[in-house]
């Protein structure tokens, strides 16, 4: 999954997603929604003007890119802690 910047301002970021993996996007959306500083989480998968799906994140506090990084880190820690017996 490759991410690229579509649009950004102080409180909102839009990120395009190439080679989208639905297995990863759902936990990311869930973690972003759990963050009290995130005011907007929108995932646009199908739209006539889009080539790739877009993730839009808005924050009431902090930087939107930091919110995405925090959510991705939490997901990484969760999966890296899984053990197979």
C-alpha positions as CSV (number, residue, x, y, z in Angstrom):
1,X,0.0,0.0,0.0
2,X,1.5,3.3,-1.1
3,X,0.3,6.6,0.3
4,X,0.7,10.0,-1.3
5,X,-0.4,13.5,-0.4
6,X,-3.5,14.8,-2.3
7,X,-4.2,18.0,-0.3
8,X,-3.3,19.4,3.1
9,X,-4.0,22.3,5.4
10,X,-3.5,22.9,9.1
11,X,-6.4,20.7,10.3
12,X,-7.1,18.4,7.3
13,X,-5.2,16.0,5.1
14,X,-6.3,14.0,2.1
15,X,-4.1,11.0,1.3
16,X,-4.3,8.9,-1.9
17,X,-3.8,5.2,-1.5
18,X,-2.3,3.1,-4.3
19,X,-2.6,-0.6,-4.2
20,X,-5.2,-0.3,-1.5
21,X,-5.4,-3.2,1.0
22,X,-8.8,-3.4,2.6
23,X,-7.3,-5.6,5.3
24,X,-5.3,-2.6,6.5
25,X,-7.7,0.3,5.9
26,X,-10.4,-1.0,8.2
27,X,-8.2,-1.1,11.4
28,X,-6.7,2.3,10.4
29,X,-10.2,3.9,10.1
30,X,-11.2,2.3,13.4
31,X,-8.1,3.6,15.2
32,X,-8.5,7.1,13.8
33,X,-12.1,7.1,14.9
34,X,-11.1,6.3,18.5
35,X,-8.8,9.3,18.7
36,X,-10.5,12.1,20.5
37,X,-8.5,14.7,18.6
38,X,-9.7,13.4,15.2
39,X,-12.9,15.2,14.1
40,X,-13.2,13.8,10.6
41,X,-12.4,10.4,9.1
42,X,-13.6,9.7,5.6
43,X,-12.6,7.0,3.2
44,X,-13.7,7.5,-0.4
45,X,-13.2,4.4,-2.4
46,X,-15.3,4.9,-5.5
47,X,-15.8,8.3,-7.2
48,X,-15.8,9.2,-10.8
49,X,-13.1,11.8,-10.3
50,X,-10.7,9.6,-8.4
51,X,-8.0,7.3,-9.7
52,X,-7.2,5.9,-6.3
53,X,-9.1,5.7,-3.0
54,X,-8.6,8.7,-0.7
55,X,-8.4,8.9,3.1
56,X,-9.5,12.3,4.5
57,X,-8.6,13.0,8.2
58,X,-9.4,16.2,10.0
59,X,-8.3,17.1,13.6
60,X,-9.5,19.5,16.2
61,X,-6.1,19.4,17.9
62,X,-2.6,18.6,16.6
63,X,-1.6,17.7,13.0
64,X,-3.6,15.3,10.9
65,X,-0.5,13.5,9.6
66,X,0.4,12.8,13.3
67,X,-3.0,11.3,13.9
68,X,-2.4,8.9,10.9
69,X,1.0,8.0,12.2
70,X,-0.3,7.3,15.7
71,X,-3.0,5.1,14.4
72,X,-0.6,3.2,12.1
73,X,1.8,2.7,15.0
74,X,-1.0,1.3,17.2
75,X,-2.0,-1.2,14.6
76,X,1.6,-2.2,14.0
77,X,2.1,-2.8,17.8
78,X,-1.1,-4.8,18.0
79,X,-0.1,-7.1,15.1
80,X,3.5,-7.5,16.1
81,X,2.4,-8.6,19.6
82,X,0.4,-11.5,18.3
83,X,1.9,-14.9,19.0
84,X,1.1,-18.2,17.3
85,X,1.4,-21.2,19.5
